[in-house]
Amino acid sequence: MNAKQTVNTTLPQGKSPPSAATDVPWFEQTFDVLREFDVRQIPYLPDSGLAPLIEKCAKAADMIATPLTTEEEGVMLIAGAWLGGNRAAMLIQSSGVGNCVNAFSLLSVCTIPCVMVVTMRGVWGEFSPWQVPMGKAARGCFELFDFAVLDLERQDEAAEVMRAACQLAYGAGRRVAVLVSQRMLGAKTFTKAKP
């Protein structure tokens, strides 16, 4: 752990975790937890499932949302943020996990903690055969590089899952991937434009 880092493993004074049953959208809960854990840098690749979360992070005065041209750039941004005394969480789609595999070795060898929020494709009602291979392999890629993998399956558990992920990352120094269920988000569909 970087000597400059201070780890806040508890909720801010006066805050209590929200109840398990909530109508608050998953991305609102996720955003709130990232702020609770003082996550400042948000590298991301645009994705419709992540769009509301990306938008909230981009508008937050205390966060820097950085669009990427490839997912592996985000891994380097995570490392640089940590070395500079900041925390980062990367937002990507499962199809981009394969682009990060070589870069994951940096996080593992240097024991740099991070949280990745990954919207899943290719697993629930998928229409595109191109999404299936990485949807199937994403979990294994993360596990190969010693990431803890947590599943976000229901909207009402988003805060709990994200809090567990941030605690593991910033309290225990782990790398954590939160896989956001395609079933919860809804399978994407594309239709041809009518002439």
C-alpha positions in Angstrom: 0.0 0.0 0.0 1.2 3.5 -0.9 2.4 5.4 2.2 0.2 8.3 1.2 -2.9 6.3 1.2 -5.4 6.4 4.1 -8.1 3.8 4.1 -11.6 4.7 5.2 -13.3 1.4 5.8 -16.3 2.7 7.5 -19.3 4.8 6.5 -18.9 8.6 7.1 -20.1 9.7 10.5 -23.8 10.0 10.7 -24.5 7.8 7.7 -26.1 4.4 7.8 -26.5 1.9 5.1 -29.7 2.1 3.2 -32.3 -0.6 3.7 -32.1 -3.7 1.5 -35.5 -2.9 -0.1 -35.2 0.2 -2.2 -36.6 1.8 -5.3 -33.4 3.7 -5.9 -31.9 2.7 -9.3 -28.7 0.6 -9.1 -26.6 3.3 -10.7 -27.6 5.9 -8.1 -26.7 3.4 -5.3 -23.4 2.6 -7.0 -22.6 6.3 -7.4 -23.3 7.0 -3.8 -21.1 4.2 -2.6 -18.2 5.2 -4.8 -18.5 8.7 -3.2 -18.7 7.2 0.3 -15.3 5.5 -0.4 -13.8 8.6 -1.8 -13.3 7.2 -5.3 -12.1 10.2 -7.4 -11.2 8.8 -10.9 -13.6 7.0 -13.2 -12.1 5.6 -16.4 -14.8 4.3 -18.7 -15.7 3.1 -22.1 -19.2 4.3 -23.2 -21.9 1.6 -22.8 -25.7 2.1 -22.7 -26.0 0.0 -19.6 -23.5 2.2 -17.8 -24.6 5.5 -19.3 -26.6 6.8 -16.3 -23.7 6.0 -13.9 -21.1 7.5 -16.3 -23.2 10.7 -16.6 -23.5 11.1 -12.8 -19.7 10.6 -12.4 -19.0 13.1 -15.2 -21.2 15.7 -13.6 -19.7 15.2 -10.0 -17.4 18.0 -9.0 -15.3 15.7 -6.9 -14.8 13.0 -9.6 -12.8 12.9 -12.9 -14.6 10.7 -15.5 -12.1 9.8 -18.3 -13.3 8.3 -21.6 -11.0 5.6 -22.9 -10.1 4.4 -26.4 -9.4 0.9 -25.1 -10.1 -0.8 -21.7 -6.4 -1.5 -21.0 -5.8 2.2 -20.7 -8.1 2.2 -17.8 -6.0 -0.3 -15.9 -3.0 2.0 -16.2 -5.2 5.0 -15.1 -6.2 2.9 -12.0 -2.5 2.3 -11.2 -1.5 5.9 -11.7 -4.4 7.1 -9.6 -3.3 4.8 -6.7 0.3 5.8 -6.9 -0.8 9.5 -6.9 -2.9 9.0 -3.8 -6.3 8.6 -5.4 -8.8 5.8 -5.8 -10.3 4.8 -9.2 -13.1 2.6 -10.3 -13.4 1.5 -14.0 -16.7 1.1 -15.8 -16.7 -1.2 -18.8 -18.7 -3.9 -20.6 -17.8 -7.5 -20.4 -16.7 -7.6 -24.1 -13.8 -5.4 -23.1 -12.4 -7.5 -20.3 -10.3 -9.5 -22.7 -8.5 -6.3 -23.7 -7.3 -5.9 -20.1 -5.9 -9.3 -19.4 -2.2 -8.4 -19.9 -2.5 -5.2 -18.0 -4.2 -7.0 -15.1 -0.7 -8.4 -14.2 0.4 -4.9 -13.2 -2.4 -4.6 -10.7 -1.7 -8.1 -9.3 2.1 -7.9 -9.1 2.0 -4.4 -7.6 -0.9 -5.2 -5.3 -2.9 -2.2 -6.5 -6.5 -2.2 -5.3 -9.3 -1.4 -7.6 -13.0 -1.8 -8.3 -14.3 -2.6 -11.8 -18.0 -2.3 -12.6 -18.7 -4.5 -15.5 -22.0 -4.7 -17.4 -22.5 -8.2 -18.7 -23.3 -9.1 -22.3 -23.7 -12.5 -23.9 -25.3 -14.3 -21.0 -29.0 -13.4 -20.7 -31.2 -13.0 -23.8 -28.3 -11.9 -25.9 -29.0 -11.4 -29.6 -25.4 -10.9 -30.8 -23.2 -14.0 -31.1 -20.1 -11.7 -30.9 -20.9 -10.9 -27.2 -21.2 -14.5 -26.1 -17.5 -15.6 -25.8 -16.3 -12.8 -23.5 -19.6 -12.9 -21.6 -18.8 -16.5 -20.9 -15.1 -15.9 -20.2 -15.1 -12.6 -18.2 -15.4 -14.1 -14.7 -12.6 -16.6 -15.4 -10.3 -13.8 -16.7 -10.8 -11.9 -13.5 -10.3 -14.9 -11.3 -7.1 -15.8 -13.2 -5.6 -12.6 -11.9 -6.8 -13.0 -8.4 -9.8 -10.6 -8.5 -12.6 -11.1 -6.1 -15.7 -11.4 -8.3 -19.1 -10.2 -6.9 -22.4 -10.4 -8.8 -25.0 -7.6 -8.9 -28.1 -9.5 -9.8 -30.9 -7.3 -8.3 -31.3 -3.5 -8.1 -32.2 -3.7 -4.4 -28.7 -5.2 -3.6 -26.6 -2.6 -5.5 -25.5 -0.6 -2.4 -24.7 -3.7 -0.4 -22.7 -5.3 -3.3 -20.8 -2.1 -4.1 -20.0 -1.5 -0.4 -18.6 -5.0 -0.1 -16.5 -4.4 -3.3 -15.1 -1.1 -2.0 -14.4 -2.6 1.4 -12.5 -5.5 -0.2 -10.6 -3.2 -2.4 -9.8 -0.2 -0.2 -9.8 -2.0 3.1 -8.2 -5.4 2.3 -6.2 -4.2 -0.8 -7.9 -6.5 -3.3 -8.8 -6.1 -6.9 -12.6 -6.5 -7.3 -14.9 -7.0 -10.3 -18.6 -6.3 -9.9 -20.5 -8.1 -12.6 -23.8 -6.3 -13.3 -26.4 -8.8 -14.5 -27.7 -8.5 -18.0 -31.0 -9.8 -16.7 -31.2 -6.9 -14.3 -30.3 -4.3 -17.0 -32.3 -6.0 -19.7 -31.0 -7.6 -22.8 -30.1 -5.1 -25.6 -32.0 -5.3 -28.9 -31.3 -3.5 -32.1 -33.7 -3.2 -34.9 -33.2 -2.0 -38.5 -34.3 1.5 -39.2 -37.3 1.7 -41.4 -36.8 3.5 -44.7 
